[in-house]
Amino acid sequence: MIKYTEDHEWVQTEGDGAPAAGATATIGITKHAQDALGDVVFVDLPEVGKSYAQKDAAGVVESVKAAADVYMPVTGVVTEVNEALRADPSLANSDPMGAGWFFRVKLGDPAQLGALMDEASYTRFSDAG
């Protein structure tokens, strides 16, 4: 299941059902975000083991045009960061929903996913913006 935020992050959990507390979620920026940013040249990823509340700034993405915070879509503890992205920030442009993922978290409150947008809602939101 993939959900989206108004800040143009995506969060993916395994399976189709509602995840349980402690489940792992992968987080990155959307294609819309990377299109708006342009060529990504640097990413600042969060510290593994650090806890974040929903909507906390957990990282930074810098492009030739601008720098933007990457916000935590759900409360959780960072379990892994994408070292390949740190080494090659352009992955955020070439494959934002795949190899360009930013970090993984252990969900603290899976119910927060319910307030996020599904793909159809996010498409309408990003097209309107």
N, C-alpha and C positions, 0 to 999 in steps of 0.2 A: 504494500500500500504506500502510495506517495501522496504527501500533503504539501501545501505551499503557504507561505506567509505573504503579507502585504509588503514586506521588506525584500521580497524576491529571493528567499531561501527556500530550498526544498528539504523535506525530511522523509526518508524511506524506512519503513519497517518491513520485516519479513512476513509473508503470509497475507491472507485477505481479511482475517478476523482482527478484532481489537487486541493489541498487544498487552501483555501484563507488565506490571512494574518490574524493572530490572531487565526488560528486553532491550536489545540493541537497536539503535537507529543510526542511519548514515545521513549526513547533512552536507549540503553544498549550495552553490548559487545557481539560479535558473539561467536558461538561455537568454531570457529577456534582460537579466542583470548584466550578463557578460556582453550582450549587444550594446547596452547603454554605456558600459565602462570602456569598451574598446580593448585594445591589446593589454592583457594582464602581464605585468612585469615583476610583481612581488606579492607574496602572501605571508601574513603573520598568523600562524596557527596557534590555537590554545595549548595550554600545558596539560599533558596527560595526567589524570588524577584530580584535576581541578573541577569543582562543582560550580554550576552556573544556574541561575534562575531564568525562567522564560523571559525573553526580550533583553537579556544582558548582552553586551557586546562581547563576543568570544574570539574575534579575530579581525583582521583587516585585509582587504584586497586592494592593491594599487595597480593602476593602469597608466598608460601614457596620458590619459585625460584627467583622471581623478583618483582619489582614495575613498574607500567606503568601508564602514564597519560591517562585519558579518555578525548577525544577531542570532542568539540561541532561540530556535523555534519552540523548544520545550525545555522544561527543567530537567537537568541530568548531570552526570559525571562523565567527563571526557575519558574514553577508554583507548582511543587510537587517533593519530593524526596521519594524514596522507603525505608521507615523506617524498613520494614521487612528485607531488604537486609543489612541495617546497623546492625541490631540485629543478622542476620545469613548470613554472607558473602558467605557461601557455596552455597547459592541459585544461585550465578553467575556461579557455576559449574554444579549444578544439573538441572537448568532450565534457561539458559542464555537468551532465546528468550521469556520467559514467566514471571514466578514469580521473576526471577533475573534481571528485568529491573532496571535501575539506577535512571532516573529522567524524568520528563515531562516538556516540554517547550511550550510557546506560540510562534508560528512562526513569525519571523520578516520579512523574505523574502522567501516565499514558492518557488520562482523560483530556489533557490539554490538546491532544491531536484532534479531538472532535471539533474544536473551534477553528481549526485551520481549513483552508480551501482545498477542494478536490481539483482535479485537472481542469474540468470544464469551468468551474467558478474562477480559477486562477487565470485561465485564458481570457475570459470576459473582463476580468479586473485589469490585466496587463495590457489588453488591447484598448481599453478605455483610457488608460493613463497616458 
